[in-house]
Amino acid sequence: MLTIEDQIKATIDKIRPFVLRDGGDVQFDSFVDGIVYISMLGACVGCSLIDTTVTGGIEVILMEEVPGVLGVRLVEEKPAK
């Protein structure tokens, strides 16, 4: 049986080709308390549409495909331990 993290990584792998097509990339960082933390790389860094990509695309897909995912945040927004 796949863990939640395995399911998240598999879903990100399905999303990745669409992000790569625009010169960016998405990388899984961690899953904490229902929140998936990701890094956006390449052309996504500094892009004015990054919020739309993360919350309107990646977050929606992960919440639909992986039970237990409550949201997606960028690593820069990750609370310190």
RAKAFEN-V88777 format. One record per residue. N is the residue number from 0. RES is the residue in one letter. PSI is psi in radians with two decimals (* if undefined). D_LAST is the distance of its C-alpha to the last C-alpha in Angstrom with 1 decimal. Layout:
N;RES;PSI;D_LAST
N;RES;PSI;D_LAST
This chain:
0;M;2.39;29.6
1;L;2.45;26.9
2;T;2.93;23.2
3;I;-0.73;21.5
4;E;-0.70;19.7
5;D;-0.71;23.3
6;Q;-0.70;24.7
7;I;-0.83;22.2
8;K;-0.70;23.0
9;A;-0.68;26.7
10;T;-0.72;26.7
11;I;-0.65;25.0
12;D;-0.52;27.7
13;K;-0.56;30.3
14;I;-0.62;28.9
15;R;-0.78;28.6
16;P;-0.58;32.4
17;F;-0.64;32.6
18;V;-0.71;29.8
19;L;-0.61;31.4
20;R;-0.51;34.7
21;D;0.18;33.6
22;G;0.15;32.2
23;G;-2.97;28.5
24;D;2.80;26.2
25;V;2.38;23.1
26;Q;2.27;20.6
27;F;2.38;18.3
28;D;-1.00;14.7
29;S;2.98;13.1
30;F;1.99;13.7
31;V;2.15;11.3
32;D;0.75;13.0
33;G;-0.10;16.1
34;I;2.26;14.7
35;V;2.20;15.7
36;Y;2.23;14.0
37;I;2.81;16.8
38;S;2.43;18.0
39;M;2.32;21.5
40;L;3.02;23.7
41;G;-2.35;27.2
42;A;-0.29;29.2
43;C;-0.46;26.4
44;V;2.10;24.6
45;G;0.00;26.0
46;C;2.40;28.1
47;S;-0.25;28.9
48;L;0.20;28.8
49;I;-0.66;25.3
50;D;-0.71;24.3
51;T;-0.72;27.3
52;T;-0.78;26.7
53;V;-0.96;23.1
54;T;-0.58;23.8
55;G;-0.22;27.5
56;G;-1.26;27.7
57;I;-0.80;24.8
58;E;-0.81;23.1
59;V;-0.80;26.5
60;I;-0.81;27.5
61;L;-0.69;24.3
62;M;-0.58;24.6
63;E;-0.62;28.2
64;E;-0.43;28.1
65;V;1.92;25.1
66;P;2.37;24.9
67;G;-0.26;21.5
68;V;2.13;20.3
69;L;-0.29;19.8
70;G;3.02;18.9
71;V;2.35;18.0
72;R;2.68;15.8
73;L;2.60;15.8
74;V;-0.60;12.9
75;E;-0.36;13.3
76;E;0.05;12.3
77;K;2.24;9.0
78;P;2.53;6.4
79;A;2.57;3.8
80;K;*;0.0
